[in-house]
Amino acid sequence: MGQFIQQLINGLTLGAVYGLIALGYTMVYGIIGMINFAHGDIYMVSAIISVTALTLMSAMGITAVPLALALVLIIAIAFTSVYGWAVERTAYRPLRNASRLAPLISAIGMSIFLQNMVQITQGARVKPIPTMMPGGIELFSHNGFSVHLAWTQIMICVVTVVLMVAFTGLITRTSFGRQQRACEQDRTMASLLGIDVDRTISYTFMLGAALAAVAGVMVTVYYGVVDFSIGFVAGIKAFTAAVLGGVGSLPGAMLGGLLIGLIESFWSAYLSPEYKDVATFAILIMVLMFRPSGLLGRPEVEKV
């Protein structure tokens, strides 16, 4: 039971990170109907920015953890949002009226560009940071096995819940959310009604990048190491989470992320960790065989 609870905690923490990245995927898909395959590398860029910012703050003598984390979050969100805006401007907007294959290839090219840019400018070596939030809460101990809830795990789960509630409110209760949903339904009609479609899409890309920035900061603090290749794997897992939960559904993206995290955690603990990715994608295939729109997704109905 102790091991089960510990793996449950680990899986929820990992799933919260996947869910944050998946939210960015599903927001972009909801408004333009395409997957931003550069989103995982935006997350990687935010992690690299976090390491750089933490290193500079340490050199400047800023050692208070709450202050340092707040400043790193602000810096990462600011810079990563600019990256998200640039991806939309360069990889998507010029090809908005092209065939669906052209923006897909452009996004993959942008992903490769970002990965190689970071590798060239920052180097290929792993970049570690000192442990910022050591310790945690010992829930209970039995027969020499202790169940721990680390402070970083608490931080990740709390931040994820707060952001999920905030973004759900943003989409459902604000003027920007109504504009976004209007663009999702019919961009031509939305523009005729006075909505600036280009600005709405750009803001959506920036919001998705901001979510990836938060995930990048959380992962940097949690694991303490980053490198230029973490974006590809995390991006594929988050994309899988978005598809599993239902692309276009914010609660579905978070649910898919939590399920992926739990599957990986329990499979690694009780079975073979080498096959955790095989299990994840096998379960995705089985879900899509019986529910192609995902767990919380709604099937698209084309009106004629």
N, C-alpha and C positions, 0 to 999 in steps of 0.2 A: 504493500500500500504506500509506503514511503517513497519508493522509487516511482510509482505511478504518479503521485502528486508532484514530485520533482519534475518529471517529464511533462506533466500537464502545464506547469509553470513555464518551463523552457519553451514548450510548443506555442503557448499563447504569446510569449514575448516575441518569438520569431515570426509568428503569424501576424502580429501587430505591425511589424516592419514591412512584411509583404503586402499587408492591407493598405498601408500608407502609399506605397508605390503604385499599387493597383488602382487606387482612387484617381491618380493622375491619368492612367491609361483610360479608365472608363469615362472620365470627364471629357477628354479629347475625343474619344470615340462617339460619345453622345452628341457632340456638336457638329462634327464633320464626317462621322461615319467611317473613320479610318483609324488604324492603330499607329501610334507614334513609337516606332521601334528605336528611336534615339532616347526614349525616356529613361531606360536603365542606365545609360551613360550620363545623363543629366544627374542622376542619383550618385554615380561615381564621382562626378566633378564636385558635387556638394561635399562628399566625404573628403576629397583632397583639399578643398577650400577650408574645411573644418580643421584639418591637421595643420595647415599653414597658419590659420588664425590663432589656434591654440599655442603654436610655437612662438608666434610674435608676442602674444600676451604674456607668456612665461618670460620672455626676454625683457618685456617692459615692467615686470614685477606684479602683474595682475594675477594673484594666486587664489583669490576667493572663488570657490567653485560656482556658486549661484551667479555671481556677476560674470564670470568667464563664460559660462554656458549661455547666459542671456545674450551677451555680445556676439558669441559665435553663431547663435541662431539667427540673429539679425543680419550679420554679415553674410552667412550662407544663403539665407532666403533672398537677400538683395541681389547678390551676384548670380545665383542660380536662376532667379526669375528673369534676369537679362538673357541668360543662355536660352531659357525657354522661349522668350520673345524672338531671339535671333533664329532659333530653329524654325519657328512658324513663318518668319519673314523670308527665310532663304530656302527652306525645303518644302514648304506647303503652299504659301500664298501664290507664288508664280505658277504653280501647277494645279490650282484649285479647279479649273475647268478642263483639265486634261483627263485622260482615262485613269481609272483607279490604280492601275499598275505603276504609273509614273511617280506619284507621291510616295508609294510604298518603297520603290527602289531608291528614291531620294532620301527617305528617312533612314534606310539601311546605310546608305553612303554617309549620312551625317553621323550615324552611330560609329562607323569605322573612323571617321575623321576625328571625332572627339576622343576616342580611345587612343589613337596614335598621337594626337596632339598632347595629351597628358603624359603619355609614355616618353615623348621626346623632351617635353619641357620640365617634367618632374622626375624622370628616371623610372626604370622598371623595378627598382627594389621596393620591398615592403616598407611602409612608413609607419613606425610605431609611435604611440604617445604614452606618457605615464598614466597609471590608473588614477582616475579622477574621483570616482565615487566607490571606494572600497567598502567592504562589509555589507551588512544587510540584517534581515530578521531571521532567526532560527525558529521555524514554525513548531517542529517537534523532532525528537530523536528517539530511535528505537533500534536496539541490537547493534549499536555502533553506526547506524546510518542516520544522518541528519538531513532534514529538508530545509533548504535555505531559500529565502526570497530576497534577492539582491536589490540594493537601492536603485541600480540602473534598470532592473526589470520593472520595478514599481514606476519609475519615471517614464519608461517607454509605454507602459499600459495606460497610465493616466493621460499622457500627452495624446495618445492615439484616440482615446475616448473623447477627450475635449475637442480635438480637431474633427472627429467624425460628427459630433453634435453641431459644431460650428458650421461646417460645410453643408450639412443637411439643411440647417436653417438658412444659410446663404442662398442655396438653390431654390428652396421652397417658399421663402418669405420676403425676399428682397427684390428690388427692381432689376438688379443685374441677373438674378436667378430667372426672372420672367423673360428677360431678353434672351438669356441662354436657352431656355426651353423653347422659345419661339424660333430661334435659329435652328434648333434641333429638328423641329417639325417641318419648317419650310423657310429656307434662307431667303428665297426670292420674295415671298410675301412679307417676311420680317423687314426686309429693306424697304419695301413699299410703304410699310407702316411707320417708317422713320427710325428704325433701329440701325445703328452703325454695326453692320455684320462683321466687318474686318476688325474693328476694335473689340467686339465681344469675343471673337475667336482668339485674338491675341491675348486678352485678359485670361481666357480659359487656359491657354498654354502656360501663362505665367503662374496661375494658381496651381496647375498640375506640377510645375517645376518647384514651386514653393513647398508642396507636400513632399516631393522627392528630397528637397533640401533638409526638411525636418528628419526624414528617415535616414539621410546620410549622416547627420549630426548624431542621432541616436545610436546608429551602428558603430560609429567611430568611438563614442564613449563606451559602448557596451563591450566591443571586442578589443579595442585598443590598437588595431592594425588595419591599414587599408592599402590597396594597390590599384593600378590602372585597370585591372581585369575584373574587378568585382561587379561592374555594371552589367556585364553580359549575363552572368548567371542570375543575379538578382532580378534583372529585367525579364528574363524568360520565366522565372518563378512567379513574378508579379503578374505577368501577362496570363499565365496559366490560372492564377487566382481570379483574375478578372473574368476570364472565360468560364471558369467553374461556377462562380457566383452569378454570372449573367452580365455580359458586357453592356454598359449603359446604366447599370443599377449601382448606386453608391453603397447601399447596405449589402448588395451582392458581392461587390468587390472586397469589402471588409470581411464578410463571411467566408469568401473563397480564400483570402489570405490566412485567416485563422485555421481553416481546414488544412491548407497546405503545410502550415507550421506544425500543427498537431500530428499530421501524417509523418512528416520527416522526423519529428522528435521521438514518437513512439516506435517507428520502424527502426530507427537507429539504436534505440535502447533494448528492444526485445528481439529484433531479428538482425539482419545484416546491414550495417550502415552503408556498405558499398552499393546497395540496391535501393536506397531511399528515393532517388530520383526516378528509378524505374517504377516504383510503387506509386509515386505521385502522378506520373503521366498515365499509368495504367488506370488509376481511379478516375482521372479526368476523362479518358476515352470511354469508360463505362458509363459515367454520368451523361456525357454528350450523346451516347447511343440511345438512351432512354429519354433524355430531356435536352434537345439540341440548343435551346435558348439559355441553358444554365439553370442553377437552382432557383434564383429569384428573378431571372430575366423573363421578359414577355416576348412571345413570338411576334415578329414583324408582320403586319397585315398591309398589303399593298392595295390601295384604293384605285379603282378604275372607273 
